[in-house]
Amino acid sequence: MDWSEGSPCLPRLPQLCLPGRGFLLKMLFLLLFCRYVQARCRILRCNSEYVASTLPLRAPGRRAAHCLALRAYARCTRHTARTCRGDLAFHLAVHGIEDLMTQHNCSKEGPSPAPRPPRPPGSGSPDLCNYEKAFAHKRGQPPTYQHCATFGDPHIRTFGDDFHTCRAEGSWPLLDNHYLFAQATNSPVAKGSNATATSKITIIFKNMKECIDQKVYQAEADNLPAAFVDGSVNGGERPGGDSLSILERAPGQHVEIRAAYIGTTIAVRRAGKQLSFSIRVAKEVAGSFTEEQDLQLCVGGCPPSQRISRHHGCCGHSTIAAEKARRLCKENLPVEDVYFHSCVFDVVASGDSNFTLMARGALEDAKLFHPDAKKLHLFQRDAARQVATSSFLCLTLATILVFAWEV
């Protein structure tokens, strides 16, 4: 047997050579990509929903109900078709639906039940409209919470404790998940300035059949109501309606909205012509969104193109000097953390001392809402370290990829 040391070829099969490292890396990348695409295919969820909906329909004479279930099944497969084109189970389900519709003499056109929104974890347990009790009953431990806030220029503190100062003029989603939608509308703080402040906040508590009707809350720079848009102060007439409520902490200045059914508390504050938003939300509720709901400032912060430095080119035509702004902010924020530096930035940029109240209110909310007291104060060096670490990781990854493809 002639098998020289280091030869990539198999013995006695000279035509079959082991591929080089470059080929193997490409194949590994392709396999990982295929696993990613397959993971996005949700045909098994469609299958299980159809089976669950037809379990009570085993008795004869339920053709109409079967047809409703089949049309819902078909709609589910259509929604996931783009990511399931190469999945055998998907194609079997599509053909199976056609056969079943023929068997039950169903029309493809017609009504189908509306898709059911996902329920929060523990929804099958006691105290259905009390998230903490339901979660503890199911998991044997309290839920984990996250905190996000936007205030001032605006500045965003994300669920991951990243801190950005954003230009972000116009309307931007803070949250967008299965249970909750929150949006901030930002306007320039002064003519000729790149800095902006939140002038309108819209919050939608989505319909949850077991607990609340859909409710919309809206605050504007000149109006901080203590009621939802429809005039109510709770979640409606359903048995769990009181699990959503509004409390007026300070008339015209501070409103707190409690949504016990999803483990969420929101504070909205107003000072001068600016609004701020702070939230404490159960981690699983905050993470209950799809890939299409990818733009959320509380999750990813403001896009890089919308970020501005708190040290350069902020101030336009300011009427307050930096030293005076530091004195004003120091009165309300004795610790020189990012809240203090954001306050100085805002006061200098706008010439409006009301921004000191916004920063102080955001810090007070963080004291109540942040799950880890040790992470309450963020400092400039922490933000710089985050940026440097992120840049180093990106550079390292790029170098590895370039080397791999050149092999």
Secondary structure, 3 states (H helix, E strand, C coil): CCCCCCCCECCCCCCCECCCHHHHHHHHHHHHHHHHHHHHCCHHHHHHHHHHHHHHHCCCCCHHHHHHHHHHHHHHHHHCHHHCCCCHHHHHHHHHHHHHHHHCCCCCCCCCCCCCCCCCCCCCCCCCCCHHHHHHHHHCCCCCEEEEEEECCCEEECCCCCEEEECCCEEEEEEECCCEEEEEEEEECCCCCCCEEEEEEEEEECCECCCECCEEEEEECCECCCCCCCCCCECCCCCCHHHEEEEEEECCCEEEEEEHHHCEEEEEEEECCEEEEEEEEEHHHHCCCCCCCCCCHHHHCCCHHHECCCCCCCCCCCCCCHHHHHHHHHHHCCCCCHHHHHHHHHHHHHCCCCHHHHHHHHHHHHHHHCCCHHHCCCCHHHHHHHHHHHHHHHHHHHHHHHHHHHC
